[in-house]
Amino acid sequence: MQKDVQVALVEGSEDSGGSESRYRASGGVRPGGYVRVNICAGQVAALGAKLALSRARASGSGLASSVSWWRNAVMYEVYLRSFADGDGDGIGDIPGLRSRVPYLRDLGVDGILITPWYPSPMKDGGYDVSSYVGIEPLFGTLADARELIDDAHGNDLKVVVDFVANHTSDQHPWFKRALAAAPGSGRARYHFRDGKGPGGSDPPNDWISAFGGSAWTRIIEPDGIPGQWYLHLFSPAQPDLNWDNLQVRSDFESILRFWFDFGLDGLRIDAASGFAKDPALPDFGFAAGDIFQPVKWTGSPLWDVEGVHDILRSWRAIADSYDGERMFVGEVVVNGPQRLARYMRPGELHTTFNLDFLKSPLDPGQLRQVIDSTTAAFGQVGAPAAWVLSSHDETRHVTRYGRASTGVPVPPPYPFPPSDRALGTRRARAMLLLLLALPGLAFLYQGEELGLWEIENLPDGDIHDPVWESSGHSIRGRDGCRIPLPWSGTQPPFGFTTPDRKPWLPQPPQWREFTAEAETGREDSMLNLYRTALRIRRTRITAHDAPLTWIQATPNVLAFDRGTQLRCTINLSAQPCPISGHVLIASQSIPPGQLPADVAAWTN
């Protein structure tokens, strides 16, 4: 019986006769064999367009429905492995996400941001990509991805996917060919260098990795002798690409076109500030034990290097060539809002995450300083800010806000400081109203709408984050914010997967009261607070998009207007403060005319 065959391109080599690509025949089931063909690099985009021919762009990305859709959007980040399992293997996947699209629609968000779904050895949760134009079999197929996009668009939800271009997996064909090649041009896609010291036994320079230790790993050459070193700003399984290589640039431009033709509304650019390096790869003065903190660097040769902007401009030209607006949101970690704003100059990224807001302690002065400096810097380049409280990389804010120190310390302390969950939850509810009242975009992280907290007591044997090993078991990593979501029922796996299957990370039994099912039935639940606030935001804030105007308030209280439609007040003092006007929503039940401590309200 003949089946319709779905094809996925896998990136090519640098052969003189043109790029070599392969098509994966999946026939709507889990990927099977390969068919090898030779094509030139320029054909990749055209083939991607053919894959997308049957899609109607008006279903979610046409001009009439998407002009500047992103400027005030509320996006929901899905950590795919932990959102919902559709095939019963204990790992979240695209069919599982697709089954929950109605939930996201009813929550009231404007779109979903999905963590990397590309083929990967999963040594860093999919941020180690072995092919850029396919789907990791654990997550589904290209057919599943197409159906998800169509369903999302049919429910007025945009779809943005994380794009990892600073580095590949060490299992990517490009890197495998580089390892097999002799030193020289065959390794030009990556940063290979001879070592220093006797016999090249020392790394080429003093650069450090974000995951701890040196940013260099020495390889064993094909003849069995220790040879050159390669650069990896993250784990050794994630070798950094050389963005001065024209073939790298050309291939990624084709990959971008593939996914835009496929129907994505945008891409999150992972580690965007790390693409370019000083070609001389000079020392930067790191010492043993130094921590990877780009927010403190000036003039770094490995991060926030000027050449990155040329790359981003070429990408923006591709995005702008499509009908409607395809957007880029960058993960850009640099020293201050002025440096950050440079990534959003006309013709570059549409916006970047405001990680200073996420990391800020609950201090009114510091919060206002972050808000003011961000809106001023971003306003100079005509870009909206993207506000966020939690992500797949950070301790959940319910836990952070319950601690004596409510910011994000670097490095994260261990043993973990105690956290008052009731206090953290109260503050998290208040901060939601502050977040959603700010001008620009807001990004929510899965599970925060349920009030989930960080799981900090995972057994050592259940830790998957590579930073656990690379830090010598001194940093436990990010798995605690990546626990699979609880959907229904009174015991694990809480509807995440089939009852007889254990999720890939264990869920705490206490989550029985925090399932989506349980919270839907409680009027005062965190879930219903999110639903109500998102509904009011759409009518009172997004529809009018008025500027932020600060209002003089009592000490340790922040208050501002968004035009005449809404005033946001958050009381971060230890005492009640007066409040006037009609209350549209409050983060807790409040008495008339008063706003208790650690509570926020919207009034008009």
N, C-alpha and C positions, 0 to 999 in steps of 0.2 A: 504494500500500500504506500503510495507516495504522500509525503507530508510537505506542508509549507515549511520552508527552511528560513530561519532567522540567522543573520550573519553579524559577527562582531569583529571589527578590525583590531589587530594587535600590531603595535608600532613596529616600524621597520629598522633596518640596519643602515649603514652608510655605504653600502655597496655602490661601486661606480656605475652600475647599470640601472640604478634607481632603487628606491626603498623597497625592501621586501616586507610584505604584509601577509597575514594569514586570516582566514575567515573561519570562525567557529560555527559549526552547524549544530543548532540546538533544537530545532523543530518544536519549540514550545515546551521542551522538557529540560532537565538538567543538562548542561553542556556536555557534548560528547567529543567526537574527533575533530580533526582539523583538515582543511584543504589549503594547500600552499599555492600562492600566486605571486607574481611580481607586478608591482605597480609603481608609478612615480609618486613622490610625496604629494604633489599637487592634486592627485586624484582622490585623496582621502576625504576632503571636504565634499567633493561631488558625490562620492559614494554615500557619505553620511546624509546628504540631501535626499538621495533616492530612498534611504531607509525611512526618512521622515515624510515621504511624498504623500502618504495617505492621511497624514495629520492635518487638521484644519487649524491654522495658526490662530484663528479667531477664538479657539476654545480656551485660550488663557493667555495668549501672548500677542494678540493683534493690537494695532495702534489704538483703536477706539477704547479698548478695555484696559490698557496697561500703561498709558503715558504717565510717567512719574508715580506709578503705583507704589514704588518702594519708599518714597520720601517720608511717609507717615505709617508705614506698615508695621504690624506686629507679627513677628515670625516666631515659629515654634521649633526649637532644635530637637531633632530626633537622633538619639544615639542608637543606631539601627540594631545593633546586637542585643539591646536591652529594652526595646520598645514593645514588640509583640511578635510571638513566634507563630508562623502560619503553617509550618509543616511538622511540628512536633519533635524537633531535634534538640530543643532546649536553648536555641539561639534565635534571637530576633531576626526578621527577614522582611523582604519587600511584600510578600503576600500578607504577612501579619500587619504591617503598616497599612496596607491597602484596606484591610478589614476595619481599621480604626479611623479611616478618613471621616466618617460621619461624626465621630467624637470630636475631632479637631474642628470640623465645621461648626458644631454646636458650641464649642468652647468660645469661638468668636475671633480666632486668629485669621490673618490674611494669607498666610503661607507656611510652608514647612522647609526647614533647613535640615538636610540629611547628611550625616557623617559619611565618609568615603564608602562607596559601594563597589569599587573596582576590584578585580582579581588581586589577591594579596595572600602572602603566607600568614598574615595576621600576627606578626611579631609585635606590632604596635597598634593593634586594633583597627587595621585597615589603612593606617597612615604610612604604610610601607607598600607601595603600589607596584605590582608586577606586570600590569597591563592597564592602559588608560582608557581603552574603548571597549570594555566588556563589563560584565557583572560578576562579582565573586560568587561562585556556586553556593556557598553557605547562605547567601542572601537571595538567590533566585536567578532569573534569566533576563535578557533584554526584553523579552516579551512581557515579563512581570513588571519591569520598569516602565514600559510603554503604557501598560494598563493602569499603573499607579498614577502616572502623569495625567492620563485622560480622566481618571476618576477625580483627581484633585482639581483639575481645571473645571470639570463638571460641577464641582462644589465650590467654585470661586476661590480656590486656593492656589497660590503660586508654588512652584517647586524649585528650590535651590539646593545644590549639592556641593559638598566640600571638595575642593580641588587641591591636590597635593603636588606641587611642582618644584619645591626647593630640592627635593630628593626623590629617589625611587627606592624600591626594595632591592636588596642585594640579589634577589632572585629574578630581577627584570632581565630580559634577554640582552639589553644594552650592556648591563654590568657584567653579565656572564661572558659576553664577547670581549669586554675590556680585560677581564681577568685572563682570558685565553690568549690575548694579543701580547706581543712584545712591547716594552715601553716605547711610547711615541704616539703617533696619530691614532692608533687603534684604541687609545684610552682617552681620546680628546673630549668625550661627552662628560667626563667626570674630572675631578681634581686629583690626579696622581702625581706624586713627587718622590724624588729620591730623598732618603733620610739624611740626617746629619750624624756626626760622630763617626767612630771607627766602624767601617763596614755598613754605614747608613743605619745604625742601630737605634738612633734617636729620631723622634718625629721631626718633620720638616720645619715646624714652627711651634709656638707656645699656645696655640688656640685650644680652647676648652669646649667640651660638649655640654649642651643643655641637660643631658642626662647624667652628667658627672664624668670626671676624668678627661683624658686627652680627646681632642676631636679627630685624631688620626689613628688608623689601624694599618698594620703592616700585613702585606699579603705574602703568600708563598707562590713564587713564580712557577710556570709550567714545568721548569726543570727541577723543581723540588727545593730550590734555594730561596731563603728569605729575600724579598725584593723591595719594590716600591711601597709607599704608603698612600692611602686614599683618605679623603676628607669626609667627615660626617659630623655635622653640627648637632645631630641627635644621636641615635644609637648606631653601632657599627652595621646593623642590618638596614640602615637608611643612608646610603652614600649620596653626598650632595652632587647635584648636576652642575656642570660648567656652563653658565648662561652666556659666556662669551663665545661659545661654539654655535655657529650659525645653523647647523643641522638640528641642534636642540631647539632653537627658536622656531625654526620652520616646522618641525614636527609638532610642537605644542600649539602653534597657531592652527594647524590642521585638526588637532584634537579638540580645541575649543569649538571650531566649526562643527565638528561631529556632534557634540553635545547640544549646541544651540539648534542645529538642524533636528536633533532628536526630540526637542521640545522643552528643554530646561529653560526656566525663566531667569536663571542667574547662577553664579558660582561664588562660594566662599573661598577666598584665596588663603590657604594655610601658609603660615610663616612667610608672608609676602615680603617682609623687610629683610629676609635672609638671602634672596636670590643672587644678588650681585656680590662679588668679592673683589678686593684689590688684586689685580692680576699678579702682582709681585708676591702675594701671600706673606707679608712681613709679620714679624712678631708684634704683639700688642701690649706686652708687659704683664701678661698673666703670671701669677705665682701659684705654687701648689696649694690646693684647697680653695681656690677662688671659685665663686659661684657665677653662673651664666645669668647676668642681669643687664640686658640691653637698655633698660630704662635709666641706667646710670652711666652709659658709655657716651663718649664724644669722640668723633673722628675714628671710629672703629673700621678696621680693614675687612672685617668679616660680617658686618651687619649694618643695615641702613647706609649702604654704599650708593653713591649717586647713580650708577648704571642701572639700578632697579627701575628707575622712572621711565627709561626708554622702553624697557620690556612691558611695563604696564600701559604705556601709551599705544604700543602696537596691539595689545589685547583689547583696549577700549575701542580702537578703530574697528576691530572685528565685531564687537558687541553692538556698536552703533550702526553697523551695516545691515542689521536685521530690523524688520518691521516691529513697531512697538519698542519697548525698552527691556533689554536684557541687562541685568545688573551684576556688579561685582561688589562684594563686601569683603574687606581685607582684615585678616588677623595681622595687625601691625603693632609691634612692641618696640617703641623708640623712646627717646629722652624728651618728653614733654609734648604738649598739644601743638606747638608750632611745628615741630618736626613731623608730628602725625598728620597735620593738615596738608603738608606737602604731597602726601600720597593721594590726595583728593583734589588736586588742582585740575582745572578743566582738561579733559582728555585722559584722566587717569582713573582711579577707583571711584565708584559712586559714593561709598561711605566706608568707614572702618569701625570696628568695635571700640567702645570707650572702656578700656580695661581699668583705667584710673577710677572710674565710678564703681566698678565691681570691687576693686581692692580697697576702696576708701573705708575707714572706720566710720561708725555711726556718730560722727562729730559734726554738728551743724555747720561750723565754720569751714571744715575741710570739704564737706559735701557741696556747700555753695561755691567754694573756690573751684572745685572740679567742674561744676555745672557752668560757671561763668567763663572760665578759661577755655573750656571745650566749645561752648556756643560761640564765643568770640573768634577763636581760631578757625573753626569750621565755617563760620559765617563769612570770613574773609575769602574763602575759596568757593562759596556758594553750595556747600555740602551740608546735609543734615547729619546730626550725630546718631550713633547707634548705641543705645543704652542697654545694659545687661547686668543681672545680679548673680547669675550662676551659669556654669557651662560644664561640658564634659571634662574640663581640665582643672576645675577648681572645687574646693570644698563647698558643699551645698550651703546656701546662705542661712537657712534655718539653724544650722549648727554654728556657723561663724557668729551670727548675731546673738547667740546664747552664751558667748564666752566673755570673759572680762575684757579681752582685747578683740575688737570686732573687725579688724582689718585682715589682710592676707599677709602673714609673715613669710619671709624668704630667708633660709629654706623652711619648709613646714616643720613645726616642732613634733618630736616624738620622744616620749609618750605624749599623746594628744592632751591638750588642756581640757578641763571639764567644761561641759556646756549645759546650760539650763534650757531644755527643749521648749518648755512653756514660754519662757521669755523670748527665746529665739523665734518662735512661731508668731508671737505677738508683734515683734519688730518686723518680721518678714511680711506680715499682712500690711503693716503701715508702709513699708518701703515699696510694696507693689503699687500703691496709689501714687507715691512720688514718681516712680519709674514711668508709669503710664501717662502721667500728666506732663512730662517733659516734651519739648518739641523734638521731632525727629522720629526715628525708628525705635522699636523695642524688640529685644530678643528674649524669649522665654526658653528655659531648659526643661526638658521633659521631667515630669514628676513634681516640679515646684508648685504646680497648680493643685497638687494633692497635699502639699505641706511636708513632703518627704525630707528626711534628714540624712546626713552623711552616716554611712555604716563604717565605723572605725574599728570594729573588732573582728574583721575577717581573719580566719586562720591563715597562717603563713602559706600553707599549701594551696590556698585558693587565690592567691595574688597573681595576677596576670601582667600587670603593668611592668614593662621592661626597666623602668627606673628603679624598681626594687632590687634587681640584680646589679645594675650598673652603679648603684650607690653603695654597694656592699651591705645591703639590707639596713641602711640607715634612713631611707625615705620609702615609705610604704606605697606611695604612688596615688593614682587617681581612681582606683577601682571602687572606692567607697561611694563615689557619686554616680557610678555606672551600673548599679544593681538593677536587675530587670524590674519593670514596673508591675505594681499590683492592680489588677483590673477588677477581680470579683472573687467571691468565695471567702472562706474564713481560715484557710491555711495555705501555705505555699503549695503550688506555684502561683496561686491567686489569679488564675486565668491567663497568665503569661504564656504558658505552654500547656500541653496535655497533662492531666492529673498524674499520670504515671512517669512523667519525665522531670528530672531535676534541671532547673535553669543553669546556665553556664557560670553564674555567680549566685551564691545562696541569698535568699531573701529572709529578713527577720520576721518571725511570727507576729510581732507587734504591728505589722503593717495590715493586719486584718481589719483594723478600723480606718485605714487610709486608702482603701481601694476606691477606684472610680465609682463602682457600684454603691458602696457604702456612703460616699460623700455626696452623691447625687441626691440621696434621700434626706440629707441634713441641711436645713436652710442656712445654718451658720457655718457651713464647712468652708474650707479654703477653696475648694473647687467652685462653689457657688459664688464666692467673693470674686474670683477671677472672671467667671462668666458675666456677672453683673457689671464689673468694672470695665470689661472689654466692650460690652454693649453701650455703656454710657460714653466711653471714649470715642466710639465711632460717631455718635451723634453730637456730642458736645465739644470734642476736640478735633478729631480728624476732619469733620465736615467743615470746620471754620478755619482751622490752622492759624489761629491768632498767635502773635508773639508772646513770649514770657515776660511778665512785668512783676518784679519783686515788690512785696508789700511789707512795710515795717511791722515787725512782730516782737513779742516778748523774747527775752534771751532763751537760746536753745530751741527756738521754734522757727521753722522755715515756712513762709507763705508766699504764694505768687498767684497772679491771675493769668489765665489764657483768654484774653479778650473779656467780653462780658458774660460769656457762657459758663465759666467755671473758675473757681478758686480752689487751689490745693493748699492744705495746711497740714504740716506734720510736726507733732510735739515730741521732741527728743530730750526734753527735760525730765526731771523727776517729779514735777508737780503738774496738776491740771492747768490748762490755759483757757482763756475765753475764746469763744468762737461764735460768729454770727452768720445769719443767712439761712436759707433753706438747705438742709443736708440732702445731697443727692446720694451719697454713699459714705460710709465710715468703715474703717478696718475692724472696729469692734463696736459693740453697742455702747452708745454714749448718752449721758444725761443732757437735758436741754441747756444750750449755751456754754457747754464746757467740753474740752477735748482732753481726755486723760493722758497720762504719760505713755509714750511709745504707741501712740495712736495717730492715724491720719484720717482726714475727711476731705471730700469734695463738696463744695457748697456753691450756691449762686444767689 
